[in-house]
Amino acid sequence: MSADAALVPVFAALGDETRWAVLDELGRGDASASALAGRLPVTRQAVAKHLAVLAAVGLVEPVRVGREVRYRAVGARLSQTGRALEAVGRAWDRRLDALRALVEEPGDTGGGATQSG
């Protein structure tokens, strides 16, 4: 599986608004599923399911603190995902620049036949 293909499950996981909200909350600091449920408009069970999806693709990891399990965002995986998106953006920018250069080529009169009346 290529590096880009390995990101497909990550993007699928991020395709859910609640999972984005969970990651946003974890960006503020580690939190338990119960704490996250208190901050989000979803149940603790729903938060636990979303955390399991995010953990399965490596975006969060559980950390035991005493009897409590807290979750933290995995910065390295998020950075890798961001770099992949930046690479896609740069590739599209190059394509659009090449297309723009063709369209704006000096001396181009539109390339069509002239009309005579």
C-alpha positions in Angstrom: 0.0 0.0 0.0 1.4 3.4 -1.0 1.8 6.2 1.5 -1.1 8.1 -0.1 -3.3 5.0 0.0 -2.5 4.6 3.7 -4.1 8.0 4.3 -7.4 7.0 2.8 -8.7 5.5 6.1 -7.5 8.7 7.9 -9.5 10.9 5.5 -12.5 8.6 5.9 -12.2 8.9 9.7 -12.0 12.7 9.4 -15.1 12.8 7.2 -17.3 12.9 10.3 -18.1 16.2 11.9 -18.1 14.8 15.4 -14.6 13.3 15.0 -13.4 16.7 13.9 -14.9 18.1 17.1 -13.2 15.4 19.2 -9.8 16.1 17.6 -10.3 19.8 18.1 -11.0 19.2 21.8 -8.0 17.0 22.1 -5.9 19.8 20.5 -6.6 21.7 23.7 -5.3 18.8 25.9 -5.7 15.2 26.8 -9.2 14.2 27.9 -11.3 11.1 28.8 -14.3 10.0 26.8 -16.5 11.2 29.7 -14.9 14.7 29.7 -15.3 14.9 25.9 -18.9 13.9 26.2 -19.4 16.7 28.6 -18.1 19.2 26.1 -19.8 17.8 23.0 -23.5 17.3 22.1 -23.1 13.5 22.0 -23.2 10.7 24.5 -20.2 9.1 26.2 -20.8 5.9 24.2 -20.8 7.8 20.9 -17.6 9.6 21.9 -16.0 6.2 22.8 -16.9 4.9 19.3 -15.5 8.0 17.6 -12.3 7.7 19.7 -12.0 4.0 18.6 -12.2 5.1 14.9 -9.6 7.8 15.4 -7.3 5.5 17.4 -7.6 2.8 14.7 -6.1 5.2 12.1 -3.5 6.5 14.4 -4.8 10.0 15.0 -5.4 9.6 18.8 -3.9 7.3 21.4 -5.1 6.2 24.8 -3.0 7.1 27.9 -3.8 5.5 31.3 -3.7 8.1 34.1 -4.4 6.2 37.3 -7.8 4.5 36.8 -8.8 6.8 34.0 -8.1 6.5 30.3 -7.4 9.8 28.6 -6.9 10.3 24.9 -4.4 12.5 23.2 -4.0 13.6 19.6 -1.0 12.1 17.8 0.8 15.1 16.4 3.1 13.1 14.1 0.1 11.4 12.3 -1.7 14.8 12.0 1.4 16.4 10.6 1.9 13.5 8.1 -1.7 14.0 6.9 -1.2 17.7 6.6 1.9 17.2 4.5 0.0 14.9 2.2 -2.7 17.5 1.7 0.0 20.2 1.0 1.6 17.9 -1.6 -1.8 17.5 -3.4 -2.3 21.2 -3.3 1.1 21.9 -4.8 0.5 19.4 -7.6 -2.8 21.1 -8.4 -1.2 24.5 -8.3 1.4 23.3 -10.8 -1.3 22.0 -13.1 -3.3 25.2 -12.9 -0.2 27.3 -13.5 0.6 25.2 -16.6 -3.0 25.6 -17.9 -2.9 29.4 -17.2 0.4 29.7 -19.2 -1.2 27.9 -22.1 -4.3 30.1 -22.0 -2.4 33.4 -21.6 0.3 32.5 -24.1 1.5 35.7 -25.9 0.4 36.0 -29.5 -2.5 33.6 -29.0 -5.5 34.9 -30.9 -7.9 32.4 -29.7 -6.8 29.6 -32.2 -10.1 29.7 -34.1 -10.8 30.4 -37.8 -11.6 33.9 -38.7 -15.1 34.8 -39.9 -15.7 36.6 -43.2 -18.8 38.4 -43.8 
